[in-house]
Amino acid sequence: MIRAGLGFGFMPQFSVTDPAVITRPLIEPDFWRTVNLCTVRGRPHSPAVGALMREAMRVDWYGQPAMAVTQIKREHSTEADAIAAN
């Protein structure tokens, strides 16, 4: 539809490869998106999904660890506190 002149779209910078589609950078306002990656705890998944999950949890996102990593650390510290109290 964009190429036919019937619409417009917002796309990542290098995703448009058709020379008939005119691109313009979006300068103002800032444009971003939130992406969530979810799985069911305890459910087995393929090696590829496991690798993706490990990589996503290894990386800091905007200077912060993944939310799951923060939650796991919180759960482990609570368990450690309970064990120490006994």
C-alpha positions in Angstrom: 0.0 0.0 0.0 2.9 2.3 0.8 4.5 1.7 -2.6 1.2 2.2 -4.3 0.8 5.6 -2.6 -2.1 4.5 -0.6 -0.6 4.8 2.9 2.4 5.4 5.1 4.2 3.4 7.7 6.7 3.5 10.6 9.5 1.1 10.1 13.0 0.4 11.5 15.7 2.4 9.7 17.1 -0.3 7.5 14.0 -2.3 6.8 12.9 -0.5 3.6 14.8 -1.9 0.7 12.5 -1.0 -2.2 13.9 2.0 -4.0 10.3 3.1 -5.0 9.5 3.7 -1.4 10.6 7.1 -0.1 12.0 7.1 3.5 12.3 10.0 5.9 13.9 9.9 9.4 11.6 10.5 12.3 13.4 13.2 14.4 10.8 14.6 16.8 9.1 13.3 18.9 11.2 10.4 20.0 9.7 7.1 18.9 10.2 3.8 20.8 8.5 0.6 21.6 8.3 -1.9 24.4 8.8 -5.5 23.5 8.0 -8.3 26.0 9.3 -11.8 25.8 7.3 -14.3 27.9 7.4 -18.0 28.6 5.6 -20.3 31.0 7.8 -21.2 34.0 8.7 -24.8 34.0 7.5 -25.6 30.5 10.2 -27.2 28.4 11.1 -25.4 25.2 13.3 -25.9 22.2 17.1 -25.3 22.4 16.6 -22.2 20.1 14.0 -20.7 22.5 16.2 -21.5 25.5 19.2 -19.7 23.8 17.0 -16.7 23.0 15.8 -16.5 26.6 19.3 -16.8 28.1 20.6 -14.1 25.8 17.7 -11.8 26.5 18.2 -12.2 30.3 22.0 -11.8 30.0 21.8 -8.3 28.4 21.2 -5.1 30.3 18.2 -3.2 28.7 18.6 0.6 29.0 21.1 0.1 31.7 18.9 -2.2 33.7 18.9 -6.0 34.0 15.9 -7.9 32.5 12.8 -7.8 34.8 13.0 -11.6 35.2 16.6 -11.4 36.4 15.6 -8.7 39.0 12.6 -10.9 40.1 14.9 -14.0 40.5 17.4 -12.1 42.5 14.6 -10.8 44.8 13.2 -14.3 45.3 16.6 -15.8 46.1 17.4 -13.0 48.6 14.1 -13.6 50.3 14.8 -17.3 50.5 18.3 -16.7 51.8 16.8 -14.3 54.5 14.3 -17.0 55.5 17.0 -19.6 55.8 19.3 -17.3 57.8 16.4 -16.4 60.2 15.9 -20.1 61.0 
